[in-house]
Amino acid sequence: MRSRLSLLALTTTLALVGCSGGASTPESSTAGQKSSADSGSETQAQSEAQTESSLDDPADADPADFKEEAADIVAGFSDEELAGSLIIGTWDGTDTQTPVDMVQQNHLGGVIVMGYNLSENPTKDQVTELTGQISGARTKGQPVSIGVDQEGGPVSRLSSAALPFPPLMGLAATDDSDLITDATTVQGKNLTDLGFTIDFAPDSDVTVGPKDKAINVRSGGTDHEDVAEVVADAVEGYRSGGVSSSAKHFPGHGRLGVDSHESVPVSEKSIEEMEDSDLLPFQSAVKAGVPMVMMGHIGLPDAKTTPATLNKKAYSALRETLDYDGVITTDALNMKAVPQNLNGGETVKALAAGADIALMPRTPLRRRRPSSRRWGTGP
């Protein structure tokens, strides 16, 4: 079991350390590892090595360059830290100490900041204060992932604290590849300045339009080839902006008439049958170097009542069909498409099925929120 957890933690840490240009401060990464007799020279050597690994241009970051750093971080994890590092948690309310306590007490890999964690009209300073406190919650040098669901348009959790952007469909309507990349680069840099390491975007679904309750304008359009181009442009932009992106919601939510925030939507097609249509944007994202793919809460023809996030065959198909070896995260596990009476069992099931990150599992610290607000409770 420990070897399995170690492998998962290494995969996740490697990708996220690489995309953020390294772990946290040299001071924290060397704490507790050196004796007083040799701490001076070795600390200096480590500092120089970390300086060499830092990149001026985030677009040049390659997770492979940070393999040794990530392996060193994970090697020092206890069993509890290994398990916790695979979870990105959430919390209720605007208290800034709660997420810090969650990370420290439960050894979480990170947290996601939602709109309900901020004031009605948050300022940039308020958000950076929050992310600054969270990023300092770990003490062994391992990075703290701080995510946000900031697509643009109707899914903009940071409201007044961040630069406003249209939804992906708005960017796609310009039919200008350079503009899409430039816009998402600016958005990525803005999020990086605010202290975020992950943006759960771009939406890589192909929509059917008004009948699509969950995705709609969040998608790049109704044509899978056009959407594939837009998604690749966005992934390139986010990488240039220095923030990890996440193509979502595999294998495709845009043609389904049921919102997975409310119940399990079921695809009429198998993943194999979607290869020449809904999967094209995800394939395009992988070719563009996306560090993360989000598994959607989508039932498949041979598993209609089991969301793909808990379906081992869905993870295997994602790996094999996309030839993908990056991080796979679940969609928010507090959504109604996932059974909410398993007392943490949904997280275990998701990780056992093939997820590398369990996103927003329901916990005692995270009271269940009503999901009547459209697009309000999860990515």
C-alpha positions in Angstrom: 0.0 0.0 0.0 2.8 2.4 0.9 4.5 1.9 -2.5 1.2 2.6 -4.3 0.8 5.8 -2.3 4.4 6.8 -2.8 4.1 6.4 -6.6 0.9 8.5 -6.6 2.4 11.2 -4.5 5.6 11.3 -6.6 3.6 11.6 -9.8 1.5 14.4 -8.4 4.4 16.2 -6.8 6.6 15.9 -9.8 4.0 17.5 -12.1 3.1 20.3 -9.8 6.6 21.1 -8.7 7.7 21.2 -12.3 4.8 23.4 -13.4 5.4 25.9 -10.6 9.2 26.0 -11.2 10.2 24.3 -8.0 9.2 23.7 -4.5 8.9 26.2 -1.7 11.6 28.3 -0.2 15.1 26.9 0.2 14.9 27.6 4.0 11.9 25.4 4.4 13.2 22.6 2.3 16.4 22.3 4.3 14.9 22.6 7.7 15.6 19.8 10.1 17.9 18.0 7.6 21.3 19.4 8.5 23.4 19.3 11.6 24.9 22.5 13.0 28.4 21.4 12.0 27.8 21.1 8.2 24.6 23.2 7.7 26.5 26.2 6.3 28.2 24.7 3.3 25.4 22.2 2.5 22.7 24.7 2.8 24.6 27.0 0.4 25.0 24.2 -2.1 21.3 23.4 -1.9 20.4 27.0 -2.4 22.6 27.2 -5.4 21.1 24.1 -6.9 17.6 25.4 -6.4 18.5 28.6 -7.9 19.8 26.8 -11.0 16.5 24.8 -11.2 14.4 28.0 -11.0 13.2 29.2 -14.4 12.7 32.8 -15.5 10.2 31.6 -18.1 7.5 29.2 -16.7 6.8 28.0 -20.2 10.2 26.3 -20.2 9.4 24.2 -17.1 9.5 20.5 -17.6 8.4 18.2 -14.8 11.2 15.8 -15.7 13.8 18.4 -14.6 12.4 18.2 -11.1 12.3 14.5 -10.7 15.0 14.3 -8.1 13.6 17.2 -6.1 10.1 15.6 -6.1 11.5 12.2 -5.2 13.4 13.7 -2.3 10.3 15.4 -1.0 8.1 12.3 -1.2 10.9 10.1 0.4 10.4 12.0 3.6 6.7 11.6 3.8 5.1 9.5 6.5 2.2 7.2 5.6 -0.2 9.9 6.8 1.5 12.6 4.7 1.5 10.3 1.6 -2.3 9.8 1.9 -3.0 13.5 2.6 -0.8 14.7 -0.3 -3.3 13.2 -2.7 -6.2 15.4 -1.5 -7.0 18.9 -2.5 -9.5 20.0 0.1 -12.2 22.7 0.5 -13.8 24.5 3.5 -16.8 26.6 4.3 -16.7 30.3 5.1 -14.2 33.1 4.9 -12.0 32.2 7.9 -8.4 32.2 6.7 -7.1 29.9 9.4 -9.3 27.0 8.6 -7.5 26.0 5.3 -4.1 26.4 7.1 -5.2 24.0 9.8 -6.6 21.6 7.3 -3.3 21.4 5.4 -1.2 21.1 8.6 -3.4 18.7 10.5 -4.4 16.5 7.6 -1.2 16.8 5.6 -3.2 17.9 2.6 -1.6 18.3 -0.8 -3.5 21.6 -1.1 -6.8 23.3 -1.2 -9.1 25.0 -3.7 -10.4 28.5 -3.1 -14.1 28.9 -4.0 -16.2 32.0 -4.2 -17.8 31.2 -0.8 -14.3 31.5 0.8 -14.1 35.1 -0.1 -16.0 38.3 0.7 -18.7 39.6 -1.7 -16.3 41.9 -3.4 -12.8 40.6 -2.6 -9.7 42.6 -3.3 -6.4 41.4 -4.6 -4.7 42.0 -1.3 -7.3 39.9 0.5 -6.8 37.0 -1.9 -2.9 37.2 -1.8 -3.1 37.3 2.0 -5.2 34.1 2.0 -3.0 32.3 -0.5 0.2 33.4 1.3 -1.0 31.9 4.6 -2.0 28.7 2.9 1.4 28.4 1.0 3.2 28.6 4.4 1.2 25.8 5.9 3.7 23.1 5.1 7.2 22.9 6.6 9.1 20.2 4.8 9.7 22.0 1.5 7.0 20.2 -0.4 4.8 22.6 -2.4 1.2 23.4 -1.3 -1.1 23.3 -4.3 -3.5 26.2 -4.3 -6.2 25.8 -6.9 -9.0 27.9 -8.2 -11.9 27.3 -10.7 -11.3 30.5 -12.7 -12.4 29.7 -16.3 -13.8 33.2 -17.1 -17.4 34.2 -17.7 -19.9 32.4 -15.4 -17.2 30.4 -13.6 -15.1 33.1 -12.1 -14.7 32.3 -8.4 -12.4 35.3 -7.6 -14.9 38.0 -8.9 -13.5 41.5 -8.3 -10.1 40.3 -7.1 -9.0 39.0 -10.5 -9.0 40.3 -14.0 -12.3 39.7 -15.8 -12.2 37.3 -18.8 -15.0 36.0 -21.0 -15.8 32.3 -21.1 -13.9 30.1 -23.5 -16.7 30.3 -26.0 -16.2 34.1 -26.1 -12.4 33.7 -26.8 -13.2 31.0 -29.4 -15.5 33.4 -31.2 -12.6 35.6 -32.1 -11.2 32.8 -34.3 -7.7 34.1 -33.4 -5.3 31.5 -32.0 -2.7 34.1 -30.9 -5.3 36.1 -29.1 -6.6 33.0 -27.2 -3.0 32.2 -26.1 -2.2 35.7 -25.1 -5.5 36.1 -23.1 -4.9 32.9 -21.2 -1.3 33.8 -20.6 -2.4 37.1 -19.0 -5.0 35.2 -17.0 -2.4 32.7 -15.9 0.0 35.4 -14.8 -2.8 37.2 -12.9 -3.6 34.0 -11.0 0.1 33.3 -10.3 0.4 36.9 -8.9 -2.5 36.1 -6.7 -0.7 33.1 -5.3 -2.4 30.2 -7.2 -0.6 27.2 -8.6 -3.5 25.5 -10.4 -6.4 26.8 -12.5 -9.0 24.1 -13.2 -9.3 25.2 -16.8 -9.7 25.0 -19.8 -13.1 23.4 -20.2 -12.4 20.8 -22.9 -16.0 19.7 -23.5 -17.8 19.9 -26.8 -21.2 21.5 -26.1 -24.6 20.9 -27.9 -25.7 24.4 -27.0 -28.8 25.4 -25.0 -29.7 21.8 -24.0 -26.4 21.5 -22.3 -27.2 22.6 -18.7 -23.8 22.2 -17.1 -21.3 23.4 -19.7 -22.7 25.6 -22.5 -20.6 28.8 -22.9 -17.8 27.3 -20.8 -17.0 25.2 -23.9 -15.1 26.4 -26.9 -17.9 25.5 -29.2 -20.0 22.8 -30.8 -17.4 21.5 -33.3 -14.9 19.1 -31.8 -12.1 20.0 -34.2 -12.5 23.7 -33.5 -12.7 23.1 -29.7 -9.5 21.0 -29.9 -7.6 23.9 -31.4 -9.0 26.4 -28.8 -8.1 24.1 -26.0 -4.5 23.7 -27.2 -4.1 27.4 -27.5 -5.4 27.9 -23.9 -3.1 25.2 -22.5 -0.2 26.9 -24.1 -1.3 30.2 -22.6 -1.7 28.9 -19.1 1.7 27.3 -19.2 3.3 30.6 -20.4 1.4 32.3 -17.5 3.0 30.0 -15.0 0.0 28.2 -13.7 -0.9 24.5 -14.0 -4.0 23.9 -16.2 -6.5 21.0 -16.2 -8.4 19.8 -19.2 -11.9 18.9 -18.1 -14.3 17.0 -17.9 -13.1 13.7 -19.4 -14.6 11.9 -21.4 -16.9 14.9 -22.3 -19.8 16.5 -20.5 -21.0 18.9 -23.1 -23.4 16.6 -24.9 -25.2 15.5 -21.8 -28.5 17.0 -20.6 -28.0 16.3 -16.9 -25.9 18.4 -14.6 -23.4 16.3 -12.6 -23.7 18.8 -9.8 -27.2 17.3 -9.3 -27.0 13.7 -10.5 -25.1 11.3 -12.7 -25.4 12.1 -16.4 -25.0 9.0 -18.6 -23.3 9.0 -22.0 -24.8 7.0 -24.8 -21.4 6.4 -26.2 -18.5 4.5 -24.8 -15.1 6.2 -24.5 -13.9 4.3 -27.5 -16.8 5.5 -29.6 -15.9 9.1 -28.7 -12.3 9.0 -30.0 -13.1 10.9 -33.2 -15.3 13.5 -31.5 -15.5 14.4 -27.8 -12.0 13.1 -27.1 -10.3 15.3 -29.7 -10.0 18.3 -27.4 -8.5 16.2 -24.6 -6.1 14.6 -27.1 -5.2 18.1 -28.2 -4.6 19.2 -24.6 -2.3 16.3 -24.0 -0.3 17.0 -27.1 0.0 20.6 -25.9 1.5 19.4 -22.7 -1.4 19.8 -20.2 -0.2 18.7 -16.8 -3.5 17.6 -15.5 -6.8 16.0 -16.8 -10.0 16.1 -14.8 -12.2 13.0 -14.8 -15.8 13.9 -14.9 -18.7 12.4 -13.0 -20.1 10.7 -16.1 -21.8 7.4 -16.3 -20.9 5.2 -19.3 -23.0 2.6 -21.2 -21.5 -0.3 -19.2 -21.6 1.5 -15.9 -24.6 3.9 -15.9 -24.9 4.4 -12.2 -21.2 4.7 -11.4 -19.5 8.0 -12.2 -16.3 7.8 -14.2 -14.5 9.3 -11.2 -15.1 6.0 -9.4 -14.7 3.7 -12.5 -11.4 1.9 -13.0 -12.1 1.3 -16.6 -12.5 5.0 -17.3 -9.1 5.8 -15.9 -7.5 3.0 -17.9 -9.2 4.2 -21.0 -8.0 7.8 -20.4 -4.4 6.6 -20.0 -4.5 4.3 -23.0 -6.6 6.4 -25.4 -4.8 9.6 -24.8 -1.4 8.0 -24.2 -1.3 10.2 -21.1 1.1 9.8 -18.2 0.3 13.1 -16.3 -1.8 13.8 -13.3 -5.5 12.8 -13.3 -7.7 14.6 -10.8 -11.3 13.9 -10.0 -14.0 16.4 -10.4 -15.3 17.8 -7.1 -16.2 14.8 -4.9 -18.8 16.8 -3.0 -21.1 16.9 -6.1 -24.4 15.0 -6.0 -23.3 12.7 -8.9 -21.1 11.0 -6.2 -22.6 9.1 -3.3 -22.4 11.4 -0.3 -23.0 8.8 2.4 -19.7 6.9 2.2 -17.9 8.7 5.0 -14.8 9.2 2.9 -15.2 6.0 1.0 -15.7 7.9 -2.2 -12.2 9.3 -1.9 -10.8 5.8 -1.4 -12.8 4.4 -4.3 -11.5 7.2 -6.6 -7.9 6.7 -5.7 -8.2 3.0 -6.0 -9.8 3.4 -9.4 -6.9 5.4 -10.7 -7.1 9.0 -9.6 -3.9 10.8 -8.6 -5.8 13.6 -6.8 -9.1 13.5 -4.9 -10.6 17.0 -5.3 -12.9 18.5 -2.7 -14.0 15.3 -0.8 -16.7 15.8 1.7 -15.3 16.1 5.3 -16.5 17.2 8.7 -14.6 20.5 8.0 -16.6 20.9 4.8 -20.3 21.1 5.5 -22.5 20.2 2.6 -23.6 23.3 0.7 -26.8 23.6 -1.3 -26.1 23.2 -5.0 -29.1 25.2 -6.3 -26.7 27.9 -7.5 -25.7 27.0 -11.1 -22.0 26.2 -11.5 -21.6 27.2 -7.8 -20.2 24.1 -6.0 -17.5 22.5 -8.1 -15.4 22.5 -11.2 
